[in-house]
């Protein structure tokens, strides 16, 4: 996760927040990562400060503990994305199945209703 965050910051140094999403857990597995107190991208202290930012993530479910979240990241994986802020959003979603032969089948599409501490 540190490597992903450092990579995003190298491309978009003005980003103040990112979102971590567990591969399992839907929106309940999301956590906001605040970057505003990190040193500039490329600074020798960046990796250590990023670890600290991860330890202070804001979880969508308030009683989630960092250690449990990290364990799930290790077991199931996660992604780190830009957190886009604003007033009005739509959030289309799609579920796909990819066969062992690389064939892609669309299972469903829908608009998500966003909520939680980060909206």
Backbone bond lengths (Angstrom), bond angles and torsions (degrees), N, CA, C in turn:
res aa  C-N    CA-C-N  psi(-1)  N-CA   C-N-CA  omega(-1)  CA-C   N-CA-C  phi
1 X - - - 1.441 - - 1.528 110.17 -
2 X 1.314 116.25 -37.39 1.466 119.89 178.52 1.525 109.57 -60.11
3 X 1.313 116.76 -45.34 1.460 120.89 -179.86 1.528 111.32 -60.92
4 X 1.331 116.98 -41.53 1.467 120.68 178.83 1.526 111.00 -64.09
5 X 1.321 117.03 -43.05 1.466 121.23 -179.53 1.525 110.22 -64.68
6 X 1.313 116.82 -45.88 1.467 121.10 178.87 1.533 109.41 -60.25
7 X 1.326 117.24 -39.16 1.467 121.16 178.49 1.518 112.86 -63.74
8 X 1.329 116.64 -43.92 1.467 120.34 177.86 1.521 110.13 -63.42
9 X 1.320 116.44 -43.84 1.471 120.45 -178.40 1.529 111.65 -64.86
10 X 1.322 117.63 -32.36 1.460 120.48 177.94 1.528 110.40 -64.85
11 X 1.344 116.33 -35.27 1.460 120.96 -179.93 1.521 112.81 -85.17
12 X 1.337 116.71 -33.45 1.465 121.42 -175.99 1.524 109.10 -134.91
13 X 1.323 117.31 75.45 1.463 121.19 -173.48 1.527 114.74 -63.67
14 X 1.315 118.75 -18.83 1.467 121.16 -179.08 1.533 112.57 -83.58
15 X 1.319 118.43 -7.83 1.468 121.24 -178.72 1.520 110.29 -60.06
16 X 1.323 116.46 131.09 1.467 121.21 179.64 1.517 113.04 -104.51
17 X 1.348 116.87 -18.56 1.461 120.28 -179.42 1.524 109.72 -143.75
18 X 1.326 114.99 143.96 1.451 122.85 170.90 1.515 107.29 -127.01
19 X 1.325 116.26 168.69 1.456 119.73 176.12 1.526 108.75 -126.13
20 X 1.319 115.36 134.35 1.464 121.94 173.85 1.520 106.85 -98.99
21 X 1.327 115.80 136.82 1.463 120.98 -179.36 1.528 108.66 -129.41
22 X 1.316 115.86 121.78 1.462 119.88 175.75 1.516 109.35 -67.57
23 X 1.332 116.91 147.65 1.457 120.01 176.59 1.521 111.89 -67.59
24 X 1.303 117.60 -23.81 1.468 122.91 175.27 1.520 107.41 -122.20
25 X 1.309 118.37 134.43 1.456 119.14 175.86 1.513 114.52 128.50
26 X 1.339 118.48 -6.73 1.453 120.26 179.82 1.518 110.91 55.65
27 X 1.325 116.69 -149.33 1.462 121.51 179.62 1.509 113.17 -62.79
28 X 1.338 116.64 -21.58 1.457 119.97 -179.95 1.526 111.20 -69.25
29 X 1.326 116.61 -18.26 1.455 120.54 179.88 1.514 113.13 -98.09
30 X 1.341 117.10 19.51 1.461 120.77 -179.26 1.525 111.08 -94.16
31 X 1.334 114.98 149.29 1.460 120.68 176.90 1.525 108.79 -148.14
32 X 1.327 116.33 137.20 1.459 121.96 178.87 1.523 109.86 -88.79
33 X 1.327 115.46 133.07 1.464 122.52 178.86 1.525 107.27 -109.82
34 X 1.316 116.53 118.51 1.464 121.92 -179.05 1.524 109.32 -90.21
35 X 1.327 115.77 126.83 1.463 121.91 -175.21 1.523 113.59 -108.89
36 X 1.324 117.34 -3.21 1.464 120.61 -170.55 1.525 114.11 -64.59
37 X 1.331 118.88 -18.22 1.468 120.47 -179.39 1.530 112.98 -102.51
38 X 1.335 116.68 6.38 1.464 120.18 179.93 1.527 110.57 -80.33
39 X 1.330 116.59 151.42 1.467 119.26 174.35 1.531 109.46 -66.32
40 X 1.314 118.19 168.98 1.472 120.72 -179.61 1.535 111.42 -58.14
41 X 1.341 116.93 149.30 1.465 120.00 176.49 1.522 111.02 -53.73
42 X 1.334 115.58 136.78 1.460 121.24 -179.78 1.519 114.18 90.59
43 X 1.325 117.59 -11.80 1.468 121.94 178.33 1.528 109.01 -64.27
44 X 1.305 117.41 144.76 1.471 121.00 -178.39 1.526 112.75 -62.28
45 X 1.320 118.40 -19.71 1.475 122.06 179.40 1.530 113.13 -91.04
46 X 1.334 116.83 -1.93 1.469 120.38 -172.56 1.526 113.32 -59.40
47 X 1.319 118.89 -47.22 1.470 120.90 -176.42 1.522 110.98 -62.28
48 X 1.323 118.22 -46.11 1.467 121.35 179.77 1.530 110.79 -63.90
49 X 1.319 117.06 -41.06 1.466 120.37 179.09 1.528 111.02 -67.48
50 X 1.330 116.52 -31.89 1.463 120.70 178.02 1.524 110.52 -68.11
51 X 1.317 117.96 -40.13 1.466 121.18 175.58 1.528 109.59 -58.50
52 X 1.314 116.35 -43.49 1.472 120.35 178.62 1.527 110.81 -63.88
53 X 1.326 117.72 -40.20 1.466 120.79 178.01 1.531 110.33 -62.75
54 X 1.330 117.22 -38.41 1.467 120.48 177.24 1.529 110.99 -64.29
55 X 1.313 116.40 -39.78 1.466 120.20 -179.97 1.526 111.76 -66.64
56 X 1.336 116.71 -17.41 1.470 121.54 179.85 1.522 112.28 -110.30
57 X 1.336 117.71 21.68 1.465 121.01 178.62 1.521 110.54 -56.32
58 X 1.332 116.05 150.55 1.464 122.53 175.04 1.525 106.96 -99.62
59 X 1.321 116.54 110.55 1.457 121.70 -177.23 1.521 110.84 -83.21
60 X 1.335 116.38 146.31 1.462 120.86 177.17 1.526 111.14 -63.48
61 X 1.320 116.34 -32.67 1.467 120.86 175.04 1.528 106.15 -102.95
62 X 1.335 117.86 114.21 1.471 120.91 -171.33 1.526 115.67 -57.49
63 X 1.325 119.30 -30.66 1.463 119.34 -175.38 1.525 113.94 -89.50
64 X 1.332 118.47 7.50 1.466 121.64 175.32 1.524 108.44 -69.31
65 X 1.301 116.04 135.96 1.468 122.18 178.12 1.525 109.75 -100.57
66 X 1.316 116.25 144.49 1.463 122.32 -177.49 1.533 111.29 -55.20
67 X 1.318 117.71 -45.33 1.465 121.45 -176.91 1.528 110.90 -61.24
68 X 1.335 117.39 -41.48 1.465 121.12 178.85 1.525 110.60 -66.90
69 X 1.330 116.62 -40.74 1.461 121.45 179.19 1.533 109.78 -63.43
70 X 1.321 116.56 -47.57 1.458 121.39 -179.82 1.528 110.75 -60.95
71 X 1.318 116.97 -39.47 1.456 121.03 177.27 1.525 110.71 -60.45
72 X 1.330 116.63 -40.92 1.463 119.73 178.78 1.527 110.76 -69.40
73 X 1.325 117.42 -35.66 1.468 120.58 175.44 1.533 109.09 -60.04
74 X 1.320 116.65 -45.79 1.465 121.41 -178.63 1.526 110.62 -64.36
75 X 1.339 117.53 -41.11 1.464 121.46 -177.32 1.521 113.32 -75.74
76 X 1.345 117.45 -43.87 1.467 120.83 -170.33 1.523 114.24 -113.85
77 X 1.330 117.35 -14.61 1.455 120.53 -177.61 1.521 112.18 89.72
78 X 1.318 115.32 167.53 1.463 122.43 179.87 1.517 108.22 -160.53
79 X 1.327 115.46 167.64 1.453 121.44 173.17 1.523 108.43 -126.78
80 X 1.315 115.83 158.92 1.462 122.28 174.85 1.519 106.15 -121.37
81 X 1.340 116.09 128.69 1.464 121.48 -178.49 1.511 110.32 -130.60
82 X 1.336 115.06 165.06 1.453 120.05 170.89 1.523 108.95 -64.00
83 X 1.317 116.55 142.14 1.466 120.92 171.61 1.517 106.27 -100.25
84 X 1.307 115.47 115.03 1.460 120.98 -178.46 1.518 108.22 -93.43
85 X 1.328 116.59 126.65 1.459 121.73 -178.00 1.520 109.67 -105.85
86 X 1.326 115.10 154.36 1.456 120.33 178.20 1.507 110.87 167.11
87 X 1.310 116.00 -167.86 1.459 121.63 -176.29 1.530 113.12 -96.83
88 X 1.328 117.71 -48.52 1.465 121.09 -172.83 1.524 109.52 -123.72
89 X 1.319 115.29 127.59 1.448 120.51 -178.53 1.525 110.99 -131.59
90 X 1.306 114.73 153.21 1.452 121.38 161.77 1.518 104.87 -119.36
91 X 1.292 115.97 151.65 1.458 119.54 -176.83 1.526 110.14 -136.49
92 X 1.336 116.59 77.76 1.461 118.35 177.78 1.525 110.45 -67.41
93 X 1.314 114.84 149.51 1.456 120.63 -179.01 1.521 109.20 -140.19
94 X 1.315 115.46 152.81 1.461 120.73 177.21 1.528 108.50 -139.68
95 X 1.315 115.80 143.02 1.460 121.00 172.61 1.521 107.26 -112.02
96 X 1.328 114.80 130.71 1.459 121.42 -179.48 1.520 109.88 -124.47
97 X 1.296 115.71 154.55 1.465 121.39 171.34 1.521 106.41 -119.74
98 X 1.321 116.20 131.68 1.462 121.37 177.51 1.521 107.08 -114.06
99 X 1.329 116.17 120.63 1.465 120.73 -177.37 1.524 110.10 -76.22
100 X 1.313 115.27 170.90 1.464 121.04 176.49 1.528 111.51 -61.61
101 X 1.332 116.73 -19.71 1.455 121.83 -178.70 1.532 112.00 -95.73
102 X 1.334 116.85 5.12 1.460 121.10 178.52 1.516 114.21 84.20
103 X 1.333 117.25 8.45 1.466 120.13 178.38 1.522 109.00 -78.84
104 X 1.337 116.24 136.23 1.459 121.81 -177.38 1.524 108.83 -106.51
105 X 1.323 115.53 128.88 1.460 122.05 177.74 1.523 108.52 -121.80
106 X 1.344 117.45 125.64 1.456 120.36 177.16 1.533 107.97 -81.70
107 X 1.349 115.59 125.47 1.455 120.98 -179.34 1.520 111.63 -93.99
108 X 1.331 117.30 -41.79 1.465 119.31 -178.92 1.521 110.27 -164.84
109 X 1.324 115.45 161.61 1.458 122.32 170.76 1.524 106.92 -135.94
110 X 1.314 116.25 152.52 1.467 120.21 177.04 1.522 109.65 -167.00
111 X 1.321 115.74 162.04 1.475 121.59 171.31 1.513 107.02 -94.30
112 X 1.316 116.25 130.71 1.451 121.23 -179.72 1.530 110.21 -87.19
113 X 1.321 115.62 148.06 1.458 121.29 171.55 1.511 106.16 -96.98
114 X 1.331 115.56 119.37 1.464 120.74 -176.10 1.522 110.82 -88.84
115 X 1.316 116.35 148.41 1.458 121.44 178.83 1.518 109.82 -161.76
116 X 1.300 116.96 -156.71 1.454 121.85 179.29 1.512 111.30 81.41
117 X 1.329 117.00 179.35 1.470 121.94 -176.02 1.528 113.89 -58.00
118 X 1.334 117.81 -32.39 1.464 119.67 -177.67 1.527 112.36 -97.93
119 X 1.325 117.10 -0.61 1.465 119.51 179.42 1.500 112.17 79.15
